[in-house]
Every structure is written in C-alpha cells, then in structure tokens.
Amino acid sequence: MTAFDPSTTLDLAGIGIGPANLSLAALAQPRPGLRAAWFERRTAFRWHPGLLIEGTTLQVPFLADLVTLADPTSPWSFLNYLRHQQRLYPFYVAERFHAPRAEYDAYCRWAADRLPGLHFGHRVESVRWDEERAVFELDLARVGSEAGEPLAAGRVRARNLALGIGTAPFVPEPLRPLLASSTSAVPVLHSADYLAHRDSLLAAEHVTVVGSGQSGAEVFLDLLRRRPAGRERLHWITRTPAFAPMEYSKLGLEHFTPDYTRYFHALPEPVRDRLVAGQWQLYKAIDHETLAAIHDELYRRTVDGGWPDAVLTPGVSVRTAGRVGAAQIELHLEHGEQGERSRLRTGALVLATGYRERSAERLLAALEPALLRDEAGRPRVDERYRLALDPAVTGAVYVQNAERHTHGVGAPDLGLVAHRAAAILNDLLGEEWYPLPARTAFTTFGLPRQDARGKVSPGRAPGSFPPAAEALAHRP
C-alpha cells in the first residue's frame, strides 16, 4: 500500500476507523501499489471506552482479531502485539482464550498508531459520484477536537469506498427526553458512557438499569459489586421474557461463519427478516459467565441472612417516563405477560438499550438517486458487501457492519471482521490475494447438493471477481 498523496486518485477510501476498517487497512497494508486511505472524525482510535469495565472480556476468542482468521502470518495480529509488548509469555501462562476488553482496545490502538494511511481528525462531509472521471469525490473537514470544530476543508477522489461508520447508542423514544435533560443530581445515560459517570451513579440513592444484553448485565454487576450489602438499592428491568443466556454451543456458533453468511444472503428478504428477529439469543443475550457472576454476588449477600436490596424483573417495558421534582425519575412500566402496569421511582437511570447502525443517508445524499433499496426501504447489499447501485456508478461502495439485514447476525461480530475485509480486498483487486476457505462449518445450511457419485456438497466458494476490481486493474 503506497503513501497517500491528496493530489492523486485513491483506489480505495475508507470512511470511519473502527475495528472493521482497521482490519481492512491492516490486510491491505502488504499489497504493493494499492493507493488507499482511511478517514475518521475522531482524533484518535477508541473502542467502546465507556464499557471497558475492569474484568470484562471479549465474547469472542482472541483469534478474532483484525487479521488472523484471514492471514495468521500477518504482523498485525494480536499475538504479534503481545510480542511487541513483551507480554507473550504472561499471556501464554494465563491460558486466556478470551482477552480482556481493555486489552483488545489497546491492541487496536497499537495497530492504529502504526498502520499507514489512517487519518484521524478528518470528517467526511459528503460523497458524490463524478461520472466523467469515474471517481467518487469526498469533501473533508479537518476537526480540531472531539467537539468537532472544522478547521479546514479538502477534497479526495477515490475509485471505490469502504463505509465503516459503525453503530451509535440507541435510546427508545419514551426515554429520549430524560437523556436530553440529564443532570449531575439525577444522571440519565446510555451504557456506552457508563465509566465516565460511574461515581455519580454510585452516589445515587437508587439506580435502575434498563436492558438485558451483555452491556446491561455488566453494568448491573459492576454496580452491585460496588454498592454496600443490604443497601444496594438497584433495579434491573428488561422487556425480554428472561435474563437469557447467549447461545454459545459450538454448533450454534456456526451461525457466525462465512458458510451461514452465504446461506442467509441467498434467502428471500421476508425470510431473512424473520430469522434475524428470532435469533436474538445469538447476539443480544448475556454470556453464561456474567450471569453466573451476578447470581454468585447476589447469593454471597444472603450468607449473613436477608436478601440484597436488588430487584431483577424481566418482561417489562417502559411506556413513558418523566421527572418528579429535582431528585427523582418516574418510569411507567407495563408487564407483557401479566398485562399490568405500575410505576417505579429512581434516582439514576442507565439505558443499556443497545446500538443501531449509523445512518449514511446524509453522507450519501448525493448518491440517493443511484441507490437501490429493498422492500423495506433499506439499501441492498450484494454478496460481496457492495451497495447495489445504478450501473452508471461504476465504482463500488463496500459496507462493513451495516448489512445485518442482508448478511445475518454475524455482521457486527468480531469473528467475521477479518474474513469480510479479506473478501472486500479480493473483490477490489480482482484476484484471490487472500485465499478464503470454501467451507467453514460442519452444519449444512439449506438442502445439501449431491453429485453423480453421491458426494454431498454443503456449500460453495465465493464466485469470480467483478467490476470494481476490473476498474482497479485498468487504472491509469
């Protein structure tokens, strides 16, 4: 990958630098002659800083780093990071398969500090297609701080794009006014900002956590461990019918393989939508270790008699919410199974209500006439992670972690980051720069095919390499 010169046309411009585009940059780095650059509005790499709670680990093995599952020999692997930190033997002796979350963040920052072509503090304002030059034009603004003040503008041209703008904290409509009017006296925050506000939560008389995914469980456990026995004053509610464990069986995990991704992509749109809605325990539930730790902590507080002052209630949704005086919030609740309603007053609120894909509507507004959509109005994404565009736009727009509706529950999973990045690069280059496996799961998703000799073929390898790659191969 050659150095970026703003006066030249890039082969690939990445928008956003999270783990997905960082993986793409790491896997692109060894390719000679590839002109690529990545732009990020933040001034430095950060990965969920508000949830780097002490003792929390990734929910995927350390092999799900930026590169290993596509190229185990890459210098950008997690193991090579440990070697550079002179921590390889401690990691070996620790026998950890799931790395601490804070360590994954440190590893990504190590890679981001060393990879060429990464430009932090650069916000992409707009994207448009120049049909005459057959390139995308990106208008950039330099950002002086995390507050986002623009300092200077610039323009970059690229034949292809990779969108990796990630997800944003989601807050249900009834709770948004509370978040907007949060005060230090009565804090209301999304779990994404938990660590920055932990002290004020611990000082509150009563704390309520809404949401039962992994983040909600980790926040509840951390608060439980830090509040005094007998005076915990904690309430944990969720609309799901149970504080459910994540599906973590080995065959269940094969839903996070390229085999399942290919199978899912080929299904009709209504079937895909129905599947994603029903697979919430694959990606929205809580790992067994966290559930066990919560129960252990609650049990420990019963040893001297009595029960902890902590209430855990599933099956409850928040209908409306408002402030009561200067020191309390009132939540209007409804129990789905009982059909009954009640009210809950609390002194602080943590919204572990998940994340949604960041909208690229404003960024790609100029491309809207060329953007093809599905029946639900969502962008169509082909098997090679490209937005479906009018044929007049000959450049490719690859998307990362914005394709769950077309590629399934594995879209945001770190275990598929390297494979997806390698598939994008192969498509871009028009060659199998990274050989990818034809089969990745023991499960046969869909009806198996049988040849004349009776041999069963459960899946298929990715097909040939099309248009974006041809444009790259014949660039001036």
C-alpha positions as CSV (number, residue, x, y, z in Angstrom):
1,M,0.0,0.0,0.0
2,T,1.6,3.3,-1.1
3,A,1.6,6.6,0.8
4,F,-1.4,8.8,0.4
5,D,-1.0,11.9,-1.8
6,P,-4.1,14.1,-1.8
7,S,-3.5,15.1,-5.4
8,T,-3.8,11.5,-6.7
9,T,-6.8,9.4,-7.1
10,L,-7.2,6.7,-4.5
11,D,-8.1,3.1,-5.3
12,L,-10.0,2.9,-2.0
13,A,-11.1,5.5,0.5
14,G,-12.3,4.3,3.9
15,I,-14.9,6.3,5.9
16,G,-14.7,5.6,9.6
17,I,-11.9,3.8,11.5
18,G,-13.4,1.2,13.8
19,P,-12.3,-2.5,14.0
20,A,-13.9,-3.2,10.6
21,N,-12.0,-0.6,8.6
22,L,-8.9,-1.0,10.8
23,S,-8.9,-4.7,9.7
24,L,-9.3,-3.6,6.1
25,A,-6.3,-1.3,6.5
26,A,-4.2,-4.0,8.1
27,L,-4.9,-6.6,5.5
28,A,-4.4,-4.0,2.7
29,Q,-1.0,-2.9,4.0
30,P,1.1,-5.6,2.4
31,R,-0.4,-5.1,-1.1
32,P,2.1,-3.1,-3.2
33,G,0.8,-0.3,-5.3
34,L,-2.6,-0.1,-3.7
35,R,-3.5,3.6,-3.1
36,A,-5.7,3.6,-0.1
37,A,-6.5,6.0,2.8
38,W,-9.0,5.9,5.7
39,F,-10.6,8.9,7.4
40,E,-12.1,9.2,10.9
41,R,-13.7,12.3,12.5
42,R,-12.4,11.3,16.0
43,T,-8.9,12.5,16.8
44,A,-7.8,9.0,17.9
45,F,-8.9,5.4,17.9
46,R,-11.3,4.5,20.7
47,W,-13.3,1.3,21.1
48,H,-16.3,1.5,23.5
49,P,-14.3,3.4,26.1
50,G,-17.3,3.7,28.4
51,L,-17.6,-0.1,28.8
52,L,-14.0,-1.1,29.4
53,I,-15.1,-2.2,32.9
54,E,-12.4,-3.9,34.9
55,G,-12.5,-7.7,34.5
56,T,-14.7,-7.8,31.4
57,T,-13.6,-9.8,28.4
58,L,-14.4,-10.1,24.7
59,Q,-17.2,-12.6,23.9
60,V,-15.1,-14.0,21.1
61,P,-11.7,-15.7,21.2
62,F,-8.5,-13.7,20.8
63,L,-8.2,-15.2,17.3
64,A,-11.0,-12.9,16.2
65,D,-8.5,-10.0,15.9
66,L,-8.0,-7.7,13.0
67,V,-6.3,-10.3,10.7
68,T,-5.7,-13.8,12.0
69,L,-8.8,-15.6,10.6
70,A,-7.8,-14.3,7.1
71,D,-4.0,-14.3,7.5
72,P,-2.4,-15.9,10.6
73,T,1.0,-14.7,9.3
74,S,0.2,-11.0,9.4
75,P,2.3,-8.7,11.5
76,W,-0.9,-7.0,12.7
77,S,-2.1,-10.0,14.8
78,F,-3.0,-9.9,18.5
79,L,-0.2,-12.3,19.2
80,N,2.3,-10.1,17.5
81,Y,1.0,-7.2,19.5
82,L,1.7,-9.2,22.7
83,R,5.2,-10.0,21.4
84,H,5.9,-6.3,20.9
85,Q,4.6,-5.5,24.4
86,Q,6.9,-8.3,25.8
87,R,3.7,-10.0,27.2
88,L,3.5,-13.1,25.1
89,Y,4.7,-15.4,27.8
90,P,2.4,-14.0,30.5
91,F,-0.5,-14.4,28.1
92,Y,0.6,-18.0,27.4
93,V,0.8,-18.8,31.1
94,A,-2.5,-17.2,31.8
95,E,-4.2,-19.6,29.4
96,R,-6.7,-17.0,28.2
97,F,-8.8,-17.7,25.2
98,H,-10.9,-14.6,25.7
99,A,-8.8,-11.4,26.0
100,P,-9.8,-8.6,28.4
101,R,-11.8,-6.0,26.6
102,A,-9.4,-3.2,27.6
103,E,-6.6,-5.2,26.1
104,Y,-8.5,-5.5,22.8
105,D,-8.8,-1.7,22.8
106,A,-5.1,-1.3,23.5
107,Y,-4.3,-3.8,20.7
108,C,-6.4,-1.8,18.2
109,R,-4.8,1.5,19.3
110,W,-1.4,-0.1,18.8
111,A,-2.3,-1.1,15.2
112,A,-3.9,2.3,14.5
113,D,-0.8,4.2,15.7
114,R,1.4,2.2,13.2
115,L,-0.6,1.5,10.1
116,P,0.0,3.8,7.2
117,G,-2.9,5.7,5.5
118,L,-5.0,6.3,8.6
119,H,-6.2,10.0,9.0
120,F,-7.8,10.8,12.3
121,G,-9.4,14.2,12.9
122,H,-10.8,14.2,9.3
123,R,-14.6,14.2,8.9
124,V,-16.1,13.3,5.6
125,E,-18.9,15.8,4.9
126,S,-20.3,14.5,1.7
127,V,-19.8,12.0,-1.1
128,R,-20.8,12.3,-4.8
129,W,-20.1,10.4,-8.0
130,D,-18.2,12.2,-10.8
131,E,-19.4,10.3,-13.9
132,E,-16.9,12.0,-16.2
133,R,-13.8,10.9,-14.2
134,A,-15.5,7.7,-12.9
135,V,-14.5,8.5,-9.3
136,F,-16.1,9.4,-6.0
137,E,-15.4,12.8,-4.6
138,L,-15.2,13.2,-0.9
139,D,-15.4,16.6,0.8
140,L,-13.4,16.6,4.0
141,A,-13.2,18.8,7.1
142,R,-10.3,18.8,9.5
143,V,-11.5,18.5,13.1
144,G,-9.7,20.2,15.9
145,S,-11.1,18.3,18.8
146,E,-13.7,15.7,19.8
147,A,-16.2,18.6,19.9
148,G,-15.8,18.6,16.1
149,E,-14.9,22.2,15.2
150,P,-14.0,22.3,11.5
151,L,-10.5,23.8,10.8
152,A,-10.0,23.4,7.1
153,A,-11.6,21.7,4.1
154,G,-10.2,19.4,1.4
155,R,-11.3,17.1,-1.3
156,V,-10.3,13.5,-2.1
157,R,-11.0,11.4,-5.1
158,A,-11.3,7.6,-5.0
159,R,-12.5,4.9,-7.3
160,N,-14.0,2.8,-4.5
161,L,-15.3,3.4,-1.0
162,A,-15.5,1.4,2.2
163,L,-18.1,2.6,4.7
164,G,-17.2,1.6,8.3
165,I,-19.0,4.2,10.3
166,G,-20.2,1.7,12.9
167,T,-23.1,1.9,15.2
168,A,-24.5,4.5,17.6
169,P,-26.1,4.2,21.0
170,F,-29.9,3.7,20.7
171,V,-32.4,5.1,23.1
172,P,-36.2,4.3,22.8
173,E,-38.4,7.3,22.1
174,P,-40.1,7.4,25.6
175,L,-36.7,7.8,27.3
176,R,-35.1,10.4,25.0
177,P,-36.4,13.5,26.8
178,L,-34.9,12.1,30.1
179,L,-31.5,11.7,28.4
180,A,-31.6,15.1,27.0
181,S,-32.3,16.7,30.4
182,S,-29.8,14.6,32.4
183,T,-28.2,16.4,35.4
184,S,-25.5,15.5,37.8
185,A,-28.1,15.3,40.6
186,V,-30.2,12.8,38.6
187,P,-28.0,11.2,36.0
188,V,-29.5,9.5,32.9
189,L,-27.1,8.0,30.5
190,H,-26.6,5.3,27.9
191,S,-24.5,2.4,29.0
192,A,-21.9,3.5,26.3
193,D,-21.0,6.3,28.7
194,Y,-21.0,4.2,31.9
195,L,-17.5,4.6,33.2
196,A,-17.4,8.3,32.8
197,H,-20.4,8.6,35.1
198,R,-19.9,5.6,37.5
199,D,-19.1,7.8,40.5
200,S,-22.3,9.8,40.2
201,L,-24.3,6.5,39.8
202,L,-22.7,5.1,42.9
203,A,-23.6,8.3,44.8
204,A,-27.3,8.0,43.8
205,E,-29.8,6.7,46.3
206,H,-31.3,4.3,43.9
207,V,-30.2,3.2,40.4
208,T,-32.2,1.5,37.6
209,V,-30.7,-0.3,34.7
210,V,-32.9,-0.8,31.6
211,G,-31.9,-3.5,29.1
212,S,-30.7,-7.1,29.5
213,G,-28.0,-7.5,26.9
214,Q,-24.4,-8.1,27.8
215,S,-23.8,-4.3,28.5
216,G,-26.8,-4.2,30.8
217,A,-25.6,-7.3,32.7
218,E,-22.0,-5.9,33.1
219,V,-23.2,-2.5,34.3
220,F,-25.6,-4.2,36.8
221,L,-22.9,-6.5,38.1
222,D,-20.3,-3.7,38.4
223,L,-22.8,-1.5,40.4
224,L,-23.8,-4.5,42.5
225,R,-20.2,-5.2,43.5
226,R,-19.6,-1.6,44.4
227,R,-22.7,-0.8,46.4
228,P,-22.9,-1.7,50.1
229,A,-24.5,-5.0,51.2
230,G,-28.1,-4.6,52.3
231,R,-28.2,-1.1,50.8
232,E,-27.7,-1.9,47.1
233,R,-30.9,-0.1,46.0
234,L,-30.7,-1.5,42.5
235,H,-33.4,-2.3,40.0
236,W,-32.8,-4.1,36.7
237,I,-35.6,-4.4,34.2
238,T,-35.9,-5.6,30.6
239,R,-38.7,-6.2,28.1
240,T,-37.2,-9.6,27.1
241,P,-39.0,-12.5,28.8
242,A,-35.9,-13.6,30.7
243,F,-32.3,-12.6,31.6
244,A,-31.4,-15.1,29.0
245,P,-28.0,-16.8,28.3
246,M,-26.4,-16.3,25.0
247,E,-26.4,-19.3,22.6
248,Y,-22.8,-20.4,22.9
249,S,-22.9,-24.0,21.8
250,K,-20.3,-24.9,19.2
251,L,-22.8,-25.8,16.5
252,G,-24.8,-22.7,17.5
253,L,-21.7,-20.6,16.9
254,E,-21.6,-21.8,13.3
255,H,-24.1,-19.0,12.6
256,F,-21.1,-16.7,12.8
257,T,-19.3,-18.4,9.9
258,P,-19.0,-17.4,6.2
259,D,-21.0,-20.5,5.4
260,Y,-24.0,-19.2,7.2
261,T,-23.5,-15.7,5.8
262,R,-23.6,-17.0,2.2
263,Y,-26.7,-19.1,3.0
264,F,-28.5,-16.2,4.7
265,H,-27.8,-13.8,1.9
266,A,-29.4,-16.1,-0.7
267,L,-32.7,-16.3,1.3
268,P,-35.7,-14.2,0.4
269,E,-36.0,-10.8,2.2
270,P,-39.0,-11.7,4.3
271,V,-37.3,-14.9,5.5
272,R,-34.2,-13.0,6.4
273,D,-36.1,-10.5,8.4
274,R,-38.0,-13.3,10.3
275,L,-34.8,-15.1,11.1
276,V,-32.9,-12.1,12.5
277,A,-35.9,-11.2,14.8
278,G,-35.9,-14.8,16.1
279,Q,-32.2,-15.1,16.7
280,W,-31.8,-12.5,19.4
281,Q,-30.2,-15.0,21.8
282,L,-27.3,-15.4,19.3
283,Y,-26.3,-11.7,19.8
284,K,-28.4,-9.8,22.3
285,A,-28.3,-12.1,25.3
286,I,-25.8,-12.5,28.2
287,D,-22.8,-14.8,28.4
288,H,-23.0,-17.6,30.9
289,E,-20.1,-16.4,33.0
290,T,-21.6,-12.9,33.6
291,L,-25.0,-14.5,34.6
292,A,-23.1,-16.8,37.0
293,A,-21.1,-13.9,38.4
294,I,-24.3,-11.9,39.1
295,H,-26.0,-14.9,40.8
296,D,-22.8,-15.6,42.8
297,E,-22.7,-12.0,44.0
298,L,-26.4,-11.9,44.9
299,Y,-26.0,-15.3,46.8
300,R,-22.9,-14.1,48.7
301,R,-25.0,-11.2,50.1
302,T,-27.5,-13.7,51.6
303,V,-25.0,-15.6,53.7
304,D,-25.5,-13.4,56.8
305,G,-29.3,-13.6,56.4
306,G,-31.7,-11.5,54.5
307,W,-31.7,-10.7,50.8
308,P,-29.9,-8.0,48.9
309,D,-31.9,-4.9,48.0
310,A,-31.8,-5.6,44.3
311,V,-34.8,-6.3,42.1
312,L,-34.4,-8.1,38.7
313,T,-37.6,-8.1,36.6
314,P,-37.8,-9.4,33.0
315,G,-40.8,-9.0,30.7
316,V,-41.2,-5.3,31.5
317,S,-41.4,-2.4,29.0
318,V,-41.2,1.3,29.7
319,R,-44.3,3.1,28.4
320,T,-43.5,6.6,29.4
321,A,-41.1,8.4,31.8
322,G,-40.7,11.8,33.5
323,R,-39.0,13.7,36.2
324,V,-40.6,14.0,39.7
325,G,-39.2,17.0,41.5
326,A,-35.5,17.7,41.4
327,A,-34.2,14.3,42.7
328,Q,-36.2,11.5,41.1
329,I,-37.3,10.0,37.8
330,E,-40.6,8.1,37.4
331,L,-40.9,5.2,35.0
332,H,-44.3,4.0,33.9
333,L,-44.0,0.2,33.4
334,E,-46.1,-2.5,31.8
335,H,-45.6,-6.2,32.3
336,G,-46.2,-8.0,29.0
337,E,-47.4,-11.4,30.4
338,Q,-49.5,-10.1,33.3
339,G,-50.9,-7.1,31.3
340,E,-50.5,-5.0,34.4
341,R,-49.0,-1.5,34.8
342,S,-47.0,0.0,37.6
343,R,-44.6,2.9,38.4
344,L,-41.0,2.9,39.5
345,R,-39.2,5.9,41.0
346,T,-35.4,6.0,40.9
347,G,-32.6,8.4,41.4
348,A,-30.5,7.4,38.4
349,L,-31.0,5.6,35.1
350,V,-28.6,3.6,32.9
351,L,-30.0,2.8,29.5
352,A,-28.5,-0.4,28.2
353,T,-30.8,-0.3,25.2
354,G,-28.3,-1.3,22.6
355,Y,-26.9,0.2,19.4
356,R,-28.2,0.8,15.9
357,E,-26.3,1.1,12.6
358,R,-25.4,4.7,12.0
359,S,-27.3,6.2,9.1
360,A,-25.3,7.0,6.0
361,E,-28.3,8.9,4.5
362,R,-26.7,12.4,4.9
363,L,-23.3,11.3,3.9
364,L,-24.6,9.6,0.7
365,A,-27.4,12.0,-0.1
366,A,-25.9,12.8,-3.5
367,L,-25.9,9.1,-4.3
368,E,-29.6,8.6,-3.4
369,P,-30.9,8.5,-6.9
370,A,-28.5,5.7,-7.7
371,L,-29.0,3.7,-4.5
372,L,-31.2,0.6,-4.9
373,R,-33.4,-0.4,-1.9
374,D,-35.3,-3.5,-0.7
375,E,-39.0,-3.7,0.0
376,A,-38.4,-2.2,3.5
377,G,-36.5,0.8,2.1
378,R,-33.1,-0.4,3.2
379,P,-30.1,-0.3,1.0
380,R,-29.5,-3.6,-0.9
381,V,-26.1,-5.1,-0.3
382,D,-24.7,-7.8,-2.6
383,E,-22.8,-11.0,-1.6
384,R,-19.5,-9.1,-1.9
385,Y,-20.6,-6.4,0.6
386,R,-21.2,-3.8,-2.1
387,L,-24.2,-1.4,-2.1
388,A,-26.4,-2.1,-5.1
389,L,-26.1,1.0,-7.3
390,D,-27.3,2.1,-10.6
391,P,-24.9,0.8,-13.3
392,A,-23.9,4.4,-14.2
393,V,-21.9,4.3,-10.9
394,T,-19.1,2.0,-11.8
395,G,-17.2,2.4,-8.5
396,A,-18.0,0.1,-5.6
397,V,-19.3,1.2,-2.1
398,Y,-18.4,-1.5,0.3
399,V,-20.2,-1.6,3.7
400,Q,-19.0,-3.0,6.9
401,N,-21.3,-3.7,9.9
402,A,-24.3,-2.2,8.1
403,E,-25.5,-5.4,6.4
404,R,-27.3,-7.5,9.1
405,H,-30.5,-7.4,7.1
406,T,-28.7,-9.0,4.1
407,H,-25.9,-11.0,5.7
408,G,-27.3,-12.0,9.0
409,V,-26.4,-11.8,12.7
410,G,-22.7,-12.2,12.1
411,A,-22.4,-8.7,10.5
412,P,-21.3,-6.9,13.7
413,D,-19.4,-9.9,15.1
414,L,-15.7,-9.5,15.5
415,G,-15.2,-13.1,14.4
416,L,-16.1,-12.2,10.8
417,V,-14.3,-8.9,10.6
418,A,-11.1,-10.3,9.0
419,H,-12.9,-12.6,6.6
420,R,-15.2,-9.8,5.4
421,A,-12.2,-7.4,5.0
422,A,-10.3,-10.1,3.0
423,A,-13.4,-10.7,0.8
424,I,-13.6,-7.0,0.1
425,L,-9.9,-6.8,-0.8
426,N,-10.2,-9.8,-3.1
427,D,-13.1,-8.2,-4.9
428,L,-11.4,-4.9,-5.2
429,L,-8.1,-6.4,-6.5
430,G,-9.8,-8.9,-8.8
431,E,-7.7,-11.7,-7.5
432,E,-7.5,-14.1,-4.6
433,W,-5.0,-12.0,-2.7
434,Y,-6.2,-13.7,0.5
435,P,-7.2,-17.4,-0.2
436,L,-10.5,-17.9,1.7
437,P,-11.9,-21.3,2.7
438,A,-14.7,-22.8,0.6
439,R,-16.1,-24.4,3.8
440,T,-16.2,-23.1,7.3
441,A,-18.9,-25.0,9.2
442,F,-19.9,-28.6,9.9
443,T,-23.6,-27.6,9.7
444,T,-25.1,-27.7,6.2
445,F,-27.3,-24.6,6.0
446,G,-30.0,-25.4,3.4
447,L,-30.6,-28.6,1.5
448,P,-27.3,-30.2,0.5
449,R,-26.4,-30.9,-3.1
450,Q,-25.3,-34.3,-4.3
451,D,-23.1,-35.0,-7.3
452,A,-23.4,-38.0,-9.7
453,R,-21.1,-40.0,-7.4
454,G,-23.2,-39.3,-4.4
455,K,-20.8,-36.9,-2.7
456,V,-22.6,-34.2,-0.8
457,S,-21.6,-30.5,-1.4
458,P,-22.9,-28.4,1.6
459,G,-21.7,-25.0,0.3
460,R,-19.9,-23.1,-2.3
461,A,-16.8,-20.9,-2.6
462,P,-17.2,-17.3,-3.5
463,G,-17.5,-16.6,-7.2
464,S,-15.5,-14.7,-9.7
465,F,-14.3,-11.1,-9.2
466,P,-16.2,-8.3,-10.9
467,P,-16.4,-4.6,-11.8
468,A,-14.7,-2.8,-9.0
469,A,-11.7,-5.0,-9.4
470,E,-11.6,-4.5,-13.2
471,A,-11.6,-0.7,-12.7
472,L,-8.6,-1.1,-10.3
473,A,-6.7,-3.4,-12.6
474,H,-7.0,-1.0,-15.5
475,R,-6.5,2.3,-13.7
476,P,-4.4,4.9,-15.4
